[in-house]
């Protein structure tokens, strides 16, 4: 059973860049048929799709993030990465990495990120 | 973007009762690429239903999904104590993938 674990800084200053990593175990990120996603949840709110990538293809991003987001995979390390630039307090959220195919069937536990000076 | 509207916002029921949750899309969801998730406090969402009506692995058969086009329903036939949670629908047919705002099922 695939497991996902997010890591990265819990605190980021406004205007700086956020970088998160998701380590995938129990399965290969380069196995076909799945896409790898980042999804976030603002405090006490619902879920927001950030974007996803197939290991061999181009990423898809939420237009609401206006070109600030970059998602990539490192197949040698079996990792997924998220980079979000020029963060504001609106980017304070719980960030999940997840695997999808027919729905999003595997989720990490989430990593809380606070944007604050 | 496809906007998903979930109703009701909160559903207050007792264990053993039937829960019916609605998800309405602003435009037709192609190939019924509609999923339902359950989220409990402090936990990641859990996939219940995909393709509008297919149960995910390990999901009890008291959970069922139905609908097509723009109107979808999640039914919990008899609520168990562990079913009190927030439920989200998601469409994954079109980019951007979107979620509804959730229905909270709480204890009457």
gemmi code that builds the backbone of each chain (N, CA, C; Angstrom):
import gemmi

chains = {
    "A": [
        ("UNK", (0.850, -1.186, 0.000), (0.000, 0.000, 0.000), (0.890, 1.243, 0.000)),
        ("UNK", (0.624, 2.135, -0.934), (1.465, 3.319, -1.063), (1.251, 4.239, 0.130)),
        ("UNK", (2.341, 4.850, 0.578), (2.285, 5.838, 1.658), (2.983, 7.106, 1.197)),
        ("UNK", (2.439, 8.235, 1.621), (2.979, 9.528, 1.237), (3.265, 10.339, 2.502)),
        ("UNK", (4.391, 11.054, 2.492), (4.795, 11.827, 3.657), (5.335, 13.177, 3.196)),
        ("UNK", (4.656, 14.234, 3.630), (5.089, 15.592, 3.289), (6.168, 16.069, 4.259)),
        ("UNK", (7.046, 16.913, 3.745), (8.044, 17.531, 4.605), (8.365, 18.919, 4.060)),
        ("UNK", (8.872, 19.752, 4.961), (9.222, 21.111, 4.572), (9.071, 22.052, 5.752)),
        ("UNK", (9.325, 23.333, 5.527), (9.236, 24.301, 6.615), (7.790, 24.562, 7.006)),
        ("UNK", (7.569, 24.708, 8.279), (6.226, 25.010, 8.749), (5.929, 26.500, 8.775)),
        ("UNK", (6.969, 27.301, 8.636), (6.801, 28.751, 8.704), (7.570, 29.400, 7.557)),
        ("UNK", (6.896, 30.253, 6.817), (7.502, 30.958, 5.678), (7.148, 32.439, 5.791)),
        ("UNK", (8.119, 33.286, 5.488), (7.858, 34.729, 5.558), (7.118, 35.196, 4.302)),
        ("UNK", (6.291, 36.215, 4.441), (5.598, 36.771, 3.268), (6.593, 37.181, 2.198)),
        ("UNK", (6.203, 36.956, 0.956), (6.955, 37.247, -0.267), (8.039, 36.216, -0.560)),
        ("UNK", (8.304, 35.326, 0.376), (9.305, 34.293, 0.119), (8.671, 33.117, -0.614)),
        ("UNK", (9.497, 32.127, -0.918), (9.045, 30.951, -1.656), (8.866, 29.775, -0.712)),
        ("UNK", (7.820, 29.019, -0.957), (7.539, 27.817, -0.179), (7.966, 26.598, -1.000)),
        ("UNK", (8.710, 25.706, -0.359), (9.090, 24.450, -1.017), (8.725, 23.276, -0.120)),
        ("UNK", (7.960, 22.356, -0.659), (7.567, 21.148, 0.059), (7.957, 19.923, -0.754)),
        ("UNK", (8.223, 18.851, -0.032), (8.565, 17.577, -0.657), (7.625, 16.504, -0.138)),
        ("UNK", (7.290, 15.585, -1.000), (6.465, 14.437, -0.642), (7.233, 13.173, -0.978)),
        ("UNK", (7.539, 12.381, 0.037), (8.224, 11.108, -0.170), (7.196, 10.002, -0.327)),
        ("UNK", (7.377, 9.224, -1.378), (6.437, 8.150, -1.687), (7.093, 6.815, -1.380)),
        ("UNK", (6.421, 5.978, -0.614), (6.926, 4.643, -0.311), (5.833, 3.613, -0.568)),
        ("UNK", (6.264, 2.375, -0.777), (5.304, 1.310, -1.034), (4.806, 1.280, -2.458)),
        ("UNK", (5.410, 2.064, -3.304), (5.014, 2.105, -4.706), (5.902, 3.078, -5.451)),
        ("UNK", (5.982, 2.926, -6.766), (6.851, 3.789, -7.552), (6.072, 4.969, -8.111)),
        ("UNK", (6.677, 6.144, -7.988), (6.048, 7.347, -8.527), (6.009, 7.301, -10.053)),
        ("UNK", (6.805, 6.435, -10.638), (6.845, 6.338, -12.094), (5.977, 5.195, -12.631)),
        ("UNK", (5.195, 4.593, -11.752), (4.265, 3.571, -12.231), (3.155, 4.253, -13.013)),
        ("UNK", (2.724, 3.616, -14.058), (1.727, 4.232, -14.924), (0.354, 4.280, -14.296)),
        ("UNK", (-0.470, 5.161, -14.819), (-1.869, 5.163, -14.431), (-2.225, 6.049, -13.264)),
        ("UNK", (-1.242, 6.687, -12.659), (-1.532, 7.565, -11.539), (-1.016, 8.970, -11.802)),
        ("UNK", (-1.688, 9.927, -11.197), (-1.147, 11.278, -11.162), (-0.902, 11.645, -9.702)),
        ("UNK", (-0.014, 12.586, -9.532), (0.460, 12.962, -8.198), (0.111, 14.426, -7.968)),
        ("UNK", (-0.561, 14.669, -6.857), (-1.223, 15.957, -6.645), (-0.728, 16.661, -5.392)),
        ("UNK", (-0.935, 17.955, -5.403), (-0.890, 18.761, -4.184), (-2.259, 19.397, -4.009)),
        ("UNK", (-2.754, 19.308, -2.801), (-4.067, 19.830, -2.429), (-3.885, 20.523, -1.095)),
        ("UNK", (-4.559, 21.649, -0.902), (-4.420, 22.333, 0.376), (-5.777, 22.610, 0.994)),
        ("UNK", (-5.731, 22.875, 2.290), (-6.956, 23.130, 3.049), (-6.670, 24.293, 3.993)),
        ("UNK", (-7.338, 25.406, 3.731), (-7.197, 26.551, 4.616), (-7.843, 26.239, 5.952)),
        ("UNK", (-7.367, 26.859, 7.020), (-7.871, 26.535, 8.364), (-9.398, 26.586, 8.457)),
        ("UNK", (-9.980, 25.477, 8.832), (-11.429, 25.411, 8.999), (-12.227, 25.466, 7.715)),
        ("UNK", (-11.551, 25.302, 6.584), (-12.214, 25.448, 5.281), (-12.166, 24.149, 4.487)),
        ("UNK", (-12.611, 24.263, 3.233), (-12.650, 23.107, 2.357), (-11.333, 22.867, 1.648)),
        ("UNK", (-11.386, 22.038, 0.629), (-10.210, 21.561, -0.077), (-10.000, 22.329, -1.375)),
        ("UNK", (-8.739, 22.633, -1.667), (-8.391, 23.355, -2.892), (-7.309, 22.580, -3.633)),
        ("UNK", (-7.602, 22.224, -4.885), (-6.617, 21.547, -5.717), (-5.579, 22.552, -6.184)),
        ("UNK", (-4.313, 22.243, -5.953), (-3.212, 23.112, -6.386), (-2.739, 22.711, -7.774)),
        ("UNK", (-2.587, 21.397, -7.983), (-2.152, 20.916, -9.280), (-1.746, 19.457, -9.196)),
        ("UNK", (-1.452, 18.876, -10.358), (-0.979, 17.508, -10.362), (-0.099, 17.249, -11.563)),
        ("UNK", (0.576, 16.120, -11.519), (1.509, 15.767, -12.577), (1.506, 14.260, -12.763)),
        ("UNK", (1.571, 13.824, -14.002), (1.902, 12.450, -14.316), (3.419, 12.402, -14.424)),
        ("UNK", (4.037, 11.317, -14.006), (5.499, 11.326, -13.921), (6.147, 11.626, -15.260)),
        ("UNK", (5.462, 11.262, -16.328), (6.066, 11.396, -17.649), (5.512, 12.567, -18.445)),
        ("UNK", (4.677, 13.379, -17.829), (4.018, 14.416, -18.596), (4.139, 15.786, -17.983)),
        ("UNK", (3.413, 16.709, -18.552), (3.416, 18.085, -18.057), (2.475, 18.223, -16.871)),
        ("UNK", (2.789, 19.137, -15.991), (1.895, 19.359, -14.854), (0.677, 20.192, -15.239)),
        ("UNK", (-0.345, 20.075, -14.425), (-1.548, 20.886, -14.539), (-1.677, 21.687, -13.250)),
        ("UNK", (-2.001, 22.969, -13.389), (-2.057, 23.836, -12.225), (-3.419, 24.524, -12.131)),
        ("UNK", (-3.763, 24.894, -10.906), (-4.961, 25.686, -10.693), (-4.684, 27.125, -11.156)),
        ("UNK", (-5.466, 27.630, -12.101), (-5.231, 29.001, -12.589), (-5.309, 30.055, -11.481)),
        ("UNK", (-6.000, 29.731, -10.397), (-6.131, 30.709, -9.308), (-4.788, 31.036, -8.668)),
        ("UNK", (-3.804, 30.187, -8.890), (-2.484, 30.440, -8.294), (-1.606, 31.258, -9.216)),
        ("UNK", (-2.163, 31.666, -10.352), (-1.587, 32.724, -11.200), (-0.097, 32.557, -11.464)),
        ("UNK", (0.312, 31.382, -11.858), (1.689, 31.196, -12.285), (2.717, 31.143, -11.158)),
        ("UNK", (2.268, 31.066, -9.916), (3.212, 31.027, -8.792), (3.645, 29.609, -8.436)),
        ("UNK", (3.047, 28.613, -9.052), (3.235, 27.242, -8.599), (4.047, 26.423, -9.595)),
        ("UNK", (4.852, 25.529, -9.052), (5.597, 24.572, -9.859), (5.572, 23.217, -9.161)),
        ("UNK", (5.161, 22.180, -9.879), (5.129, 20.812, -9.356), (6.035, 19.954, -10.223)),
        ("UNK", (6.851, 19.145, -9.559), (7.755, 18.271, -10.301), (7.904, 16.951, -9.562)),
        ("UNK", (8.434, 15.957, -10.278), (8.726, 14.662, -9.672), (10.196, 14.347, -9.853)),
        ("UNK", (10.741, 13.647, -8.877), (12.099, 13.124, -8.953), (11.968, 11.611, -8.866)),
        ("UNK", (12.039, 10.956, -10.007), (11.804, 9.516, -10.015), (12.937, 8.764, -9.328)),
        ("UNK", (14.140, 9.318, -9.338), (15.266, 8.625, -8.702), (15.111, 8.595, -7.186)),
        ("UNK", (14.460, 9.599, -6.634), (14.239, 9.677, -5.200), (12.804, 9.276, -4.822)),
        ("UNK", (11.987, 9.028, -5.828), (10.571, 8.701, -5.605), (9.881, 9.801, -4.800)),
        ("UNK", (10.076, 11.029, -5.242), (9.560, 12.188, -4.535), (8.794, 13.113, -5.473)),
        ("UNK", (7.847, 13.808, -4.865), (7.056, 14.849, -5.520), (7.387, 16.160, -4.833)),
        ("UNK", (7.471, 17.237, -5.605), (7.819, 18.528, -5.016), (6.794, 19.591, -5.380)),
        ("UNK", (6.672, 20.552, -4.474), (5.826, 21.726, -4.704), (6.647, 22.959, -4.412)),
        ("UNK", (6.624, 23.905, -5.332), (7.224, 25.212, -5.090), (6.159, 26.268, -5.340)),
        ("UNK", (5.962, 27.135, -4.363), (4.982, 28.207, -4.462), (5.706, 29.509, -4.157)),
        ("UNK", (5.705, 30.411, -5.106), (6.487, 31.630, -4.956), (5.638, 32.780, -4.415)),
        ("UNK", (6.339, 33.771, -3.895), (5.717, 35.032, -3.440), (4.507, 34.780, -2.556)),
        ("UNK", (4.716, 34.030, -1.494), (3.578, 33.641, -0.644), (3.045, 34.836, 0.142)),
        ("UNK", (1.763, 34.762, 0.446), (1.090, 35.727, 1.317), (0.367, 34.948, 2.413)),
        ("UNK", (-0.286, 35.679, 3.306), (-0.973, 34.970, 4.384), (-2.124, 34.131, 3.849)),
        ("UNK", (-2.578, 34.413, 2.628), (-3.615, 33.583, 2.006), (-3.121, 32.184, 1.659)),
        ("UNK", (-1.803, 31.979, 1.735), (-1.242, 30.666, 1.455), (-1.066, 29.843, 2.726)),
        ("UNK", (-1.429, 30.397, 3.875), (-1.426, 29.634, 5.118), (-2.466, 28.533, 5.015)),
        ("UNK", (-2.036, 27.299, 5.162), (-2.945, 26.171, 4.951), (-2.253, 24.875, 5.361)),
        ("UNK", (-3.037, 23.808, 5.362), (-2.521, 22.445, 5.497), (-2.334, 21.913, 4.085)),
        ("UNK", (-1.125, 21.485, 3.763), (-0.814, 21.039, 2.410), (-0.710, 19.516, 2.383)),
        ("UNK", (-1.468, 18.915, 1.473), (-1.460, 17.470, 1.299), (-0.824, 17.109, -0.035)),
        ("UNK", (-0.024, 16.051, -0.039), (0.280, 15.409, -1.310), (-0.608, 14.170, -1.407)),
        ("UNK", (-0.909, 13.777, -2.619), (-1.888, 12.707, -2.810), (-1.669, 12.041, -4.150)),
        ("UNK", (-2.200, 10.827, -4.263), (-2.143, 10.078, -5.509), (-3.542, 9.914, -6.076)),
        ("UNK", (-3.653, 10.105, -7.359), (-4.965, 9.985, -7.975), (-4.942, 9.091, -9.195)),
        ("UNK", (-6.112, 8.586, -9.473), (-6.354, 7.846, -10.712), (-7.870, 7.912, -10.923)),
        ("UNK", (-8.553, 7.012, -10.285), (-10.019, 7.093, -10.236), (-10.366, 7.709, -8.888)),
        ("UNK", (-10.414, 9.019, -8.850), (-10.472, 9.728, -7.577), (-9.081, 9.769, -6.954)),
        ("UNK", (-8.987, 10.465, -5.852), (-7.703, 10.603, -5.150), (-7.690, 9.583, -4.030)),
        ("UNK", (-6.956, 8.483, -4.234), (-7.140, 7.327, -3.361), (-6.120, 7.206, -2.241)),
        ("UNK", (-5.049, 7.998, -2.289), (-4.053, 7.936, -1.225), (-3.606, 9.347, -0.891)),
        ("UNK", (-3.543, 9.646, 0.392), (-3.210, 10.980, 0.871), (-2.101, 10.894, 1.915)),
        ("UNK", (-1.250, 11.909, 1.932), (-0.353, 12.067, 3.053), (-1.121, 12.600, 4.250)),
        ("UNK", (-0.450, 12.711, 5.363), (-1.109, 13.206, 6.575), (-1.271, 14.720, 6.563)),
        ("UNK", (-0.554, 15.389, 5.649), (-0.638, 16.838, 5.548), (0.445, 17.523, 6.372)),
        ("UNK", (0.868, 18.672, 5.896), (1.852, 19.470, 6.615), (1.310, 20.892, 6.741)),
        ("UNK", (1.225, 21.405, 7.968), (0.720, 22.776, 8.129), (1.804, 23.784, 7.773)),
        ("UNK", (1.419, 24.781, 7.025), (2.328, 25.858, 6.636), (1.695, 27.183, 7.040)),
        ("UNK", (2.459, 27.966, 7.763), (2.007, 29.303, 8.168), (2.876, 30.338, 7.483)),
        ("UNK", (2.240, 31.333, 6.908), (2.956, 32.461, 6.315), (2.852, 33.619, 7.282)),
        ("UNK", (3.998, 34.008, 7.815), (4.005, 35.075, 8.811), (5.419, 35.633, 8.940)),
        ("UNK", (5.478, 36.907, 9.211), (6.791, 37.523, 9.422), (7.220, 37.394, 10.879)),
    ],
    "B": [
        ("UNK", (-14.563, 27.115, -14.779), (-14.418, 26.137, -13.707), (-15.782, 25.519, -13.402)),
        ("UNK", (-15.783, 24.238, -13.049), (-17.033, 23.602, -12.618), (-17.210, 23.874, -11.126)),
        ("UNK", (-18.292, 24.539, -10.777), (-18.603, 24.828, -9.379), (-19.506, 23.714, -8.862)),
        ("UNK", (-19.124, 23.155, -7.727), (-19.917, 22.104, -7.088), (-20.593, 22.676, -5.858)),
        ("UNK", (-21.898, 22.541, -5.799), (-22.672, 23.053, -4.675), (-23.228, 21.883, -3.884)),
        ("UNK", (-22.815, 21.767, -2.640), (-23.267, 20.674, -1.793), (-24.380, 21.145, -0.865)),
        ("UNK", (-25.343, 20.276, -0.671), (-26.421, 20.575, 0.271), (-26.853, 19.307, 0.986)),
        ("UNK", (-27.356, 19.444, 2.225), (-27.340, 20.686, 3.000), (-25.937, 20.974, 3.523)),
        ("UNK", (-25.770, 22.120, 4.146), (-24.482, 22.426, 4.744), (-24.199, 21.550, 5.956)),
        ("UNK", (-25.248, 21.317, 6.734), (-25.161, 20.439, 7.895), (-26.375, 19.527, 7.910)),
        ("UNK", (-26.145, 18.276, 8.264), (-27.203, 17.280, 8.349), (-27.131, 16.663, 9.743)),
        ("UNK", (-28.164, 16.877, 10.518), (-28.181, 16.370, 11.895), (-29.061, 15.131, 11.958)),
        ("UNK", (-28.424, 14.010, 12.252), (-29.119, 12.729, 12.241), (-28.666, 11.879, 13.423)),
        ("UNK", (-29.382, 10.801, 13.642), (-29.041, 9.854, 14.712), (-28.454, 8.582, 14.109)),
        ("UNK", (-27.636, 7.861, 14.878), (-27.139, 6.568, 14.394), (-28.298, 5.678, 13.970)),
        ("UNK", (-28.082, 4.971, 12.859), (-29.128, 4.104, 12.323), (-29.983, 4.759, 11.266)),
        ("UNK", (-29.968, 6.088, 11.219), (-30.761, 6.791, 10.211), (-30.045, 6.798, 8.866)),
        ("UNK", (-30.810, 7.167, 7.852), (-30.301, 7.256, 6.489), (-29.879, 8.690, 6.209)),
        ("UNK", (-28.708, 8.848, 5.584), (-28.215, 10.173, 5.218), (-28.190, 10.300, 3.704)),
        ("UNK", (-28.711, 11.414, 3.221), (-28.705, 11.682, 1.789), (-28.055, 13.037, 1.549)),
        ("UNK", (-26.922, 13.034, 0.856), (-26.145, 14.241, 0.611), (-26.173, 14.536, -0.880)),
        ("UNK", (-26.291, 15.811, -1.211), (-26.417, 16.220, -2.605), (-25.203, 17.014, -3.065)),
        ("UNK", (-24.865, 16.856, -4.316), (-23.791, 17.613, -4.957), (-24.277, 17.980, -6.350)),
        ("UNK", (-24.392, 19.269, -6.604), (-24.876, 19.741, -7.897), (-23.769, 20.506, -8.602)),
        ("UNK", (-23.520, 20.168, -9.859), (-22.455, 20.789, -10.641), (-23.002, 21.888, -11.539)),
        ("UNK", (-22.175, 22.910, -11.757), (-22.594, 24.049, -12.575), (-22.641, 23.707, -14.063)),
        ("UNK", (-22.001, 22.606, -14.433), (-22.086, 22.089, -15.786), (-21.880, 20.581, -15.724)),
        ("UNK", (-22.227, 19.917, -16.782), (-22.180, 18.461, -16.777), (-20.770, 17.935, -16.500)),
        ("UNK", (-20.692, 16.937, -15.634), (-19.418, 16.307, -15.297), (-19.193, 15.146, -16.267)),
        ("UNK", (-18.235, 15.352, -17.136), (-17.964, 14.375, -18.197), (-17.609, 13.014, -17.627)),
        ("UNK", (-18.155, 11.995, -18.242), (-17.877, 10.593, -17.875), (-18.168, 10.322, -16.397)),
        ("UNK", (-18.982, 11.172, -15.797), (-19.318, 11.019, -14.367), (-18.073, 10.895, -13.493)),
        ("UNK", (-17.085, 11.714, -13.815), (-15.851, 11.724, -13.023), (-16.091, 12.538, -11.750)),
        ("UNK", (-16.874, 11.953, -10.855), (-17.286, 12.610, -9.621), (-16.942, 11.671, -8.470)),
        ("UNK", (-16.258, 12.207, -7.464), (-15.844, 11.412, -6.316), (-16.407, 12.012, -5.033)),
        ("UNK", (-16.504, 11.166, -4.023), (-16.916, 11.588, -2.680), (-15.835, 11.200, -1.678)),
        ("UNK", (-15.616, 12.097, -0.707), (-14.622, 11.886, 0.328), (-15.254, 12.120, 1.692)),
        ("UNK", (-14.701, 11.412, 2.673), (-15.054, 11.614, 4.067), (-13.835, 12.191, 4.780)),
        ("UNK", (-14.031, 13.210, 5.599), (-12.934, 13.755, 6.383), (-13.355, 13.906, 7.842)),
        ("UNK", (-12.554, 13.335, 8.703), (-12.758, 13.481, 10.148), (-11.728, 14.471, 10.688)),
        ("UNK", (-12.011, 15.102, 11.830), (-11.077, 16.107, 12.380), (-9.674, 15.550, 12.548)),
        ("UNK", (-8.702, 16.324, 12.071), (-7.310, 15.936, 12.217), (-6.848, 14.853, 11.267)),
        ("UNK", (-7.693, 14.462, 10.326), (-7.331, 13.407, 9.388), (-7.399, 13.912, 7.950)),
        ("UNK", (-6.670, 13.241, 7.083), (-6.780, 13.510, 5.652), (-8.109, 12.966, 5.130)),
        ("UNK", (-8.583, 13.517, 4.040), (-9.788, 12.940, 3.432), (-9.562, 11.487, 3.024)),
        ("UNK", (-10.661, 10.745, 2.994), (-10.633, 9.348, 2.564), (-11.581, 9.183, 1.386)),
        ("UNK", (-11.095, 8.574, 0.331), (-11.931, 8.343, -0.848), (-12.991, 7.304, -0.534)),
        ("UNK", (-14.248, 7.649, -0.805), (-15.362, 6.721, -0.617), (-15.856, 6.173, -1.948)),
        ("UNK", (-16.126, 7.095, -2.873), (-16.789, 6.786, -4.135), (-16.023, 7.470, -5.262)),
        ("UNK", (-15.849, 6.775, -6.390), (-15.316, 7.396, -7.594), (-16.209, 7.015, -8.764)),
        ("UNK", (-16.075, 7.763, -9.848), (-16.929, 7.488, -10.995), (-18.406, 7.575, -10.667)),
        ("UNK", (-18.737, 8.407, -9.712), (-20.110, 8.685, -9.251), (-20.727, 7.563, -8.442)),
        ("UNK", (-20.371, 6.292, -8.725), (-21.100, 5.207, -8.084), (-20.258, 4.004, -7.697)),
        ("UNK", (-18.956, 4.048, -7.933), (-18.094, 2.907, -7.603), (-17.459, 3.105, -6.236)),
        ("UNK", (-17.634, 2.102, -5.371), (-17.020, 2.216, -4.049), (-15.526, 1.966, -4.128)),
        ("UNK", (-14.759, 2.787, -3.390), (-13.319, 2.581, -3.305), (-13.027, 1.342, -2.465)),
        ("UNK", (-11.795, 0.885, -2.551), (-11.380, -0.317, -1.835), (-11.630, -0.186, -0.344)),
        ("UNK", (-12.282, -1.177, 0.226), (-12.466, -1.222, 1.664), (-13.616, -0.401, 2.202)),
        ("UNK", (-14.375, 0.228, 1.334), (-15.491, 1.076, 1.789), (-16.732, 0.214, 2.008)),
        ("UNK", (-17.358, 0.326, 3.187), (-18.535, -0.508, 3.471), (-19.680, -0.235, 2.506)),
        ("UNK", (-20.506, -1.260, 2.309), (-21.562, -1.119, 1.303), (-22.737, -0.271, 1.788)),
        ("UNK", (-22.675, 0.242, 3.014), (-23.718, 1.198, 3.416), (-23.523, 2.546, 2.718)),
        ("UNK", (-22.336, 2.755, 2.129), (-22.078, 3.959, 1.350), (-22.390, 3.674, -0.120)),
        ("UNK", (-23.192, 4.519, -0.724), (-23.469, 4.358, -2.151), (-23.559, 5.721, -2.815)),
        ("UNK", (-23.158, 5.762, -4.064), (-23.228, 6.986, -4.840), (-24.089, 6.784, -6.062)),
        ("UNK", (-24.749, 7.852, -6.461), (-25.593, 7.780, -7.650), (-25.601, 9.134, -8.338)),
        ("UNK", (-26.182, 9.162, -9.516), (-26.333, 10.402, -10.257), (-25.515, 10.436, -11.519)),
        ("UNK", (-25.770, 11.462, -12.301), (-25.042, 11.662, -13.552), (-25.279, 13.092, -14.025)),
        ("UNK", (-24.423, 13.520, -14.943), (-24.591, 14.863, -15.501), (-24.237, 15.946, -14.496)),
        ("UNK", (-25.263, 16.563, -13.924), (-25.013, 17.647, -12.967), (-25.506, 17.351, -11.560)),
        ("UNK", (-26.202, 16.268, -11.348), (-26.779, 15.985, -10.033), (-26.309, 14.635, -9.496)),
        ("UNK", (-25.695, 14.687, -8.328), (-25.108, 13.498, -7.732), (-25.527, 13.402, -6.271)),
        ("UNK", (-25.569, 12.162, -5.785), (-26.010, 11.910, -4.417), (-25.113, 10.880, -3.762)),
        ("UNK", (-24.766, 11.143, -2.508), (-24.117, 10.145, -1.653), (-25.146, 9.732, -0.615)),
        ("UNK", (-25.353, 8.438, -0.479), (-26.289, 7.911, 0.506), (-25.551, 7.013, 1.477)),
        ("UNK", (-25.813, 7.244, 2.750), (-25.328, 6.332, 3.792), (-26.579, 5.663, 4.347)),
        ("UNK", (-26.700, 4.368, 4.121), (-27.993, 3.712, 4.368), (-28.366, 3.702, 5.850)),
        ("UNK", (-27.420, 3.373, 6.697), (-27.645, 3.386, 8.139), (-26.387, 3.934, 8.796)),
        ("UNK", (-26.522, 5.089, 9.417), (-25.361, 5.747, 9.988), (-24.786, 4.970, 11.159)),
        ("UNK", (-23.489, 4.748, 11.085), (-22.744, 4.200, 12.200), (-22.075, 5.355, 12.946)),
        ("UNK", (-21.722, 5.162, 14.207), (-21.101, 6.267, 14.969), (-19.872, 6.844, 14.281)),
        ("UNK", (-19.123, 6.017, 13.571), (-17.897, 6.499, 12.924), (-18.169, 7.270, 11.630)),
        ("UNK", (-19.417, 7.364, 11.206), (-19.749, 8.050, 9.962), (-19.978, 9.545, 10.149)),
        ("UNK", (-20.006, 10.005, 11.389), (-20.238, 11.430, 11.617), (-18.943, 12.177, 11.285)),
        ("UNK", (-19.019, 13.002, 10.250), (-17.828, 13.586, 9.637), (-18.272, 14.624, 8.612)),
        ("UNK", (-17.292, 15.188, 7.913), (-17.582, 16.084, 6.798), (-17.362, 15.323, 5.489)),
        ("UNK", (-18.260, 15.532, 4.543), (-18.198, 14.842, 3.261), (-18.060, 15.874, 2.135)),
        ("UNK", (-17.117, 15.599, 1.241), (-16.863, 16.477, 0.103), (-17.096, 15.720, -1.198)),
        ("UNK", (-17.650, 16.421, -2.176), (-17.636, 15.892, -3.534), (-16.533, 16.592, -4.322)),
        ("UNK", (-16.078, 15.951, -5.370), (-14.983, 16.452, -6.204), (-15.250, 16.026, -7.638)),
        ("UNK", (-15.022, 16.947, -8.567), (-15.055, 16.545, -9.969), (-13.631, 16.526, -10.491)),
        ("UNK", (-13.296, 15.459, -11.197), (-11.944, 15.346, -11.744), (-11.993, 15.151, -13.256)),
        ("UNK", (-13.090, 15.631, -13.839), (-13.238, 15.550, -15.292), (-12.536, 16.687, -16.008)),
        ("UNK", (-12.650, 17.867, -15.428), (-12.109, 19.069, -16.056), (-11.076, 19.722, -15.164)),
        ("UNK", (-10.087, 20.359, -15.809), (-9.148, 21.161, -15.060), (-9.660, 22.604, -15.033)),
        ("UNK", (-9.660, 23.274, -13.881), (-9.128, 22.789, -12.601), (-10.068, 21.810, -11.917)),
        ("UNK", (-9.472, 20.807, -11.278), (-10.241, 19.924, -10.423), (-10.848, 20.779, -9.307)),
        ("UNK", (-12.104, 20.538, -8.986), (-12.774, 21.340, -7.967), (-13.485, 20.455, -6.953)),
        ("UNK", (-13.647, 21.020, -5.765), (-14.344, 20.358, -4.672), (-15.563, 21.173, -4.285)),
        ("UNK", (-16.568, 20.494, -3.759), (-17.641, 21.194, -3.085), (-17.165, 21.674, -1.731)),
        ("UNK", (-18.003, 22.475, -1.069), (-17.630, 23.066, 0.213), (-17.915, 22.157, 1.396)),
        ("UNK", (-18.511, 21.030, 1.130), (-18.684, 20.035, 2.175), (-20.056, 20.032, 2.827)),
        ("UNK", (-20.454, 18.858, 3.293), (-21.638, 18.674, 4.132), (-21.170, 18.028, 5.422)),
        ("UNK", (-21.508, 18.660, 6.536), (-21.169, 18.090, 7.829), (-22.332, 17.241, 8.310)),
        ("UNK", (-22.043, 15.986, 8.617), (-23.052, 15.101, 9.195), (-22.750, 15.016, 10.686)),
        ("UNK", (-23.655, 15.562, 11.488), (-23.409, 15.516, 12.923), (-24.581, 14.856, 13.641)),
        ("UNK", (-24.362, 14.642, 14.933), (-25.315, 13.869, 15.725), (-26.455, 14.751, 16.190)),
        ("UNK", (-27.661, 14.265, 15.961), (-28.846, 15.011, 16.399), (-28.929, 14.980, 17.917)),
    ],
}
model = gemmi.Model(1)
for chain_id, residues in chains.items():
    chain = gemmi.Chain(chain_id)
    for i, (resn, *xyz) in enumerate(residues, 1):
        res = gemmi.Residue()
        res.name, res.seqid = resn, gemmi.SeqId(i, " ")
        for name, pos in zip(("N", "CA", "C"), xyz):
            atom = gemmi.Atom()
            atom.name, atom.element = name, gemmi.Element(name[0])
            atom.pos, atom.b_iso = gemmi.Position(*pos), 0.0
            res.add_atom(atom)
        chain.add_residue(res)
    model.add_chain(chain)
structure = gemmi.Structure()
structure.add_model(model)
structure.setup_entities()
